[in-house]
Amino acid sequence: MLFWKKDIKLDDGLLKKVPILILDKNWHNIFPQEKKTKKILLLEETLSNLLKEQGQLNNDYKDYIKLKKQLMGDILNLTDEAFTNEIEMAKEKMGKNKKYILEINNKLKKIQKRLEKLPDEIEETNYRLLKESVIISYKEMKVHQKKLKELTEWIEKTREILKNKIEEKTIHEEKASEIYSYLHDLVGLELIEYLDKKLWR
């Protein structure tokens, strides 16, 4: 169980499903460079270095295995020359190859030991980055929620004001139309047209 804050508990089983954040496009969309805190930048760099180290060690391991096979092949090829034909140069080369193989074996053990530790370090660093990302995200969401609430309230008030203004406009239109109709009926079309020209200026 990973504890972030007193009220935040995440089960390890859930965390296993979290991708490596710095390899996740969506994470980079939410956290562009200018938005990253010092802590996020440091964790991102640490995680990136761990992943690079893992990649490099995997490549080194493959290369050493390949080289070891070549050296062992050379030893087999030199066996006849060294022991059947008693050629000293072949014996010397075999001795050197054996020495190289021992050195490679030691390097392979060190690489293997480091490769066994790296996944836990990567996972732990990724969790720490996730923790920081979640905390920052929730802080930002709170800011957005506050602004959203303010805007919602403003929209509701504005909607009510708009509704009242529309009703008021309708009343004025109806009154103006009623008065105009009354005057039209009272004085007739000809006089209304004359008054329109004189009084609507």
C-alpha positions as CSV (number, residue, x, y, z in Angstrom):
1,M,0.0,0.0,0.0
2,L,1.4,3.4,-1.0
3,F,0.5,6.3,1.2
4,W,0.6,9.8,-0.3
5,K,-1.3,11.8,2.3
6,K,-3.4,10.9,5.2
7,D,-6.5,10.7,3.0
8,I,-4.8,9.3,-0.1
9,K,-4.2,5.5,-0.4
10,L,-3.5,3.7,-3.6
11,D,-3.2,-0.1,-3.8
12,D,-0.1,-1.5,-5.4
13,G,-2.3,-3.5,-7.8
14,L,-3.8,-0.3,-9.2
15,L,-0.4,1.3,-9.5
16,K,1.0,-1.6,-11.6
17,K,-1.4,-0.5,-14.3
18,V,0.1,3.0,-14.5
19,P,2.3,3.4,-17.6
20,I,5.8,5.0,-17.4
21,L,4.6,8.6,-17.3
22,I,7.4,10.1,-19.3
23,L,6.7,7.7,-22.2
24,D,3.0,8.6,-22.1
25,K,1.8,11.2,-24.7
26,N,-1.2,12.2,-22.6
27,W,1.0,13.0,-19.6
28,H,3.1,15.3,-21.7
29,N,-0.1,17.0,-22.9
30,I,-1.2,17.7,-19.4
31,F,2.3,18.6,-18.2
32,P,4.0,20.8,-20.9
33,Q,7.5,22.0,-20.1
34,E,6.4,25.4,-18.8
35,K,4.0,23.8,-16.3
36,K,6.5,21.3,-14.7
37,T,7.6,22.0,-11.2
38,K,11.2,21.6,-10.1
39,K,10.3,18.4,-8.4
40,I,8.6,17.0,-11.6
41,L,11.6,18.0,-13.7
42,L,14.0,16.3,-11.3
43,L,11.8,13.1,-11.1
44,E,11.4,13.1,-14.9
45,E,15.2,13.4,-15.4
46,T,15.8,10.6,-12.9
47,L,13.3,8.3,-14.5
48,S,14.7,9.1,-18.0
49,N,18.3,8.3,-16.8
50,L,17.1,5.0,-15.3
51,L,15.4,4.0,-18.5
52,K,18.4,4.9,-20.6
53,E,20.6,3.0,-18.2
54,Q,18.3,0.0,-18.5
55,G,18.4,0.2,-22.3
56,Q,22.2,0.5,-22.4
57,L,22.7,-2.4,-20.0
58,N,20.4,-4.6,-22.0
59,N,22.4,-3.8,-25.1
60,D,25.7,-4.3,-23.3
61,Y,24.5,-7.6,-22.0
62,K,23.7,-8.8,-25.5
63,D,27.0,-7.6,-26.9
64,Y,29.0,-9.4,-24.1
65,I,27.1,-12.6,-24.7
66,K,27.9,-12.3,-28.4
67,L,31.5,-11.7,-27.7
68,K,31.7,-14.6,-25.2
69,K,30.3,-16.9,-27.8
70,Q,32.9,-15.7,-30.3
71,L,35.7,-16.2,-27.8
72,M,34.4,-19.7,-26.9
73,G,34.3,-20.5,-30.6
74,D,37.9,-19.4,-31.0
75,I,38.9,-21.6,-28.1
76,L,37.3,-24.7,-29.7
77,N,38.9,-23.9,-33.1
78,L,42.3,-23.5,-31.4
79,T,42.1,-26.7,-29.4
80,D,43.7,-28.9,-32.1
81,E,46.5,-26.5,-32.8
82,A,47.2,-26.0,-29.1
83,F,47.1,-29.6,-27.9
84,T,47.5,-31.8,-30.9
85,N,50.0,-29.7,-32.8
86,E,51.5,-28.2,-29.6
87,I,51.5,-24.7,-31.1
88,E,52.5,-22.2,-28.4
89,M,50.8,-19.2,-30.0
90,A,47.5,-21.1,-30.0
91,K,47.9,-21.9,-26.4
92,E,48.6,-18.3,-25.5
93,K,45.6,-17.1,-27.5
94,M,43.4,-19.7,-25.7
95,G,44.7,-18.5,-22.4
96,K,43.9,-14.9,-23.2
97,N,40.5,-15.9,-24.5
98,K,39.8,-17.8,-21.2
99,K,40.9,-14.7,-19.2
100,Y,38.6,-12.5,-21.4
101,I,35.7,-14.9,-20.8
102,L,36.2,-14.7,-17.0
103,E,36.2,-10.9,-17.2
104,I,33.1,-11.0,-19.4
105,N,31.4,-13.3,-16.9
106,N,32.1,-10.8,-14.1
107,K,30.7,-8.0,-16.2
108,L,27.7,-10.0,-17.0
109,K,27.0,-10.8,-13.3
110,K,27.3,-7.0,-12.5
111,I,25.0,-6.1,-15.4
112,Q,22.5,-8.8,-14.4
113,K,22.6,-7.7,-10.7
114,R,21.9,-4.0,-11.8
115,L,19.2,-5.1,-14.3
116,E,17.4,-6.9,-11.4
117,K,17.3,-3.7,-9.3
118,L,16.4,-1.3,-12.1
119,P,12.7,-2.2,-12.5
120,D,12.0,-1.5,-8.8
121,E,13.9,1.8,-9.0
122,I,12.0,2.7,-12.2
123,E,8.7,1.8,-10.7
124,E,9.4,3.7,-7.4
125,T,10.5,6.8,-9.4
126,N,7.4,6.6,-11.6
127,Y,5.2,6.3,-8.5
128,R,6.8,9.4,-7.0
129,L,6.2,11.2,-10.3
130,L,2.6,10.0,-10.4
131,K,2.1,11.2,-6.8
132,E,3.4,14.7,-7.7
133,S,1.5,14.8,-10.9
134,V,-1.8,13.9,-9.2
135,I,-1.3,16.5,-6.4
136,I,-0.6,19.2,-8.9
137,S,-3.5,18.1,-11.2
138,Y,-6.0,18.2,-8.3
139,K,-4.7,21.7,-7.3
140,E,-5.2,22.9,-10.8
141,M,-8.6,21.2,-11.1
142,K,-9.7,23.0,-7.9
143,V,-8.7,26.3,-9.6
144,H,-10.7,25.4,-12.7
145,Q,-13.7,24.2,-10.6
146,K,-13.7,27.5,-8.7
147,K,-13.6,29.5,-11.9
148,L,-16.3,27.2,-13.4
149,K,-18.5,27.8,-10.4
150,E,-18.0,31.6,-10.8
151,L,-18.8,31.5,-14.5
152,T,-21.8,29.2,-13.9
153,E,-23.2,31.7,-11.4
154,W,-22.5,34.6,-13.7
155,I,-24.2,32.8,-16.6
156,E,-27.3,32.0,-14.4
157,K,-27.5,35.7,-13.3
158,T,-27.0,36.9,-16.9
159,R,-29.6,34.4,-18.1
160,E,-32.1,35.8,-15.6
161,I,-31.3,39.4,-16.5
162,L,-31.6,38.5,-20.2
163,K,-35.0,36.8,-19.6
164,N,-36.3,39.9,-17.7
165,K,-35.0,42.2,-20.5
166,I,-36.6,40.1,-23.2
167,E,-39.9,40.2,-21.2
168,E,-39.5,44.0,-20.8
169,K,-38.7,44.4,-24.5
170,T,-41.8,42.4,-25.4
171,I,-44.0,44.6,-23.2
172,H,-42.5,47.8,-24.9
173,E,-43.1,46.3,-28.3
174,E,-46.7,45.4,-27.5
175,K,-47.4,48.8,-26.0
176,A,-45.8,50.7,-28.9
177,S,-47.8,48.5,-31.4
178,E,-51.0,49.0,-29.4
179,I,-50.6,52.8,-29.4
180,Y,-49.7,52.9,-33.1
181,S,-52.7,50.7,-34.1
182,Y,-54.9,53.0,-32.0
183,L,-53.6,56.1,-33.7
184,H,-53.9,54.5,-37.1
185,D,-57.5,53.6,-36.5
186,L,-58.1,57.1,-35.0
187,V,-56.6,59.4,-37.6
188,G,-56.3,57.1,-40.6
189,L,-53.4,55.9,-42.9
190,E,-52.7,59.3,-44.6
191,L,-52.3,61.3,-41.4
192,I,-50.2,58.5,-39.8
193,E,-47.8,58.4,-42.7
194,Y,-47.5,62.2,-42.4
195,L,-46.9,62.0,-38.6
196,D,-44.3,59.2,-39.1
197,K,-42.3,61.4,-41.4
198,K,-42.4,64.4,-39.0
199,L,-42.2,62.7,-35.6
200,W,-39.9,59.7,-36.3
201,R,-37.0,62.0,-37.2
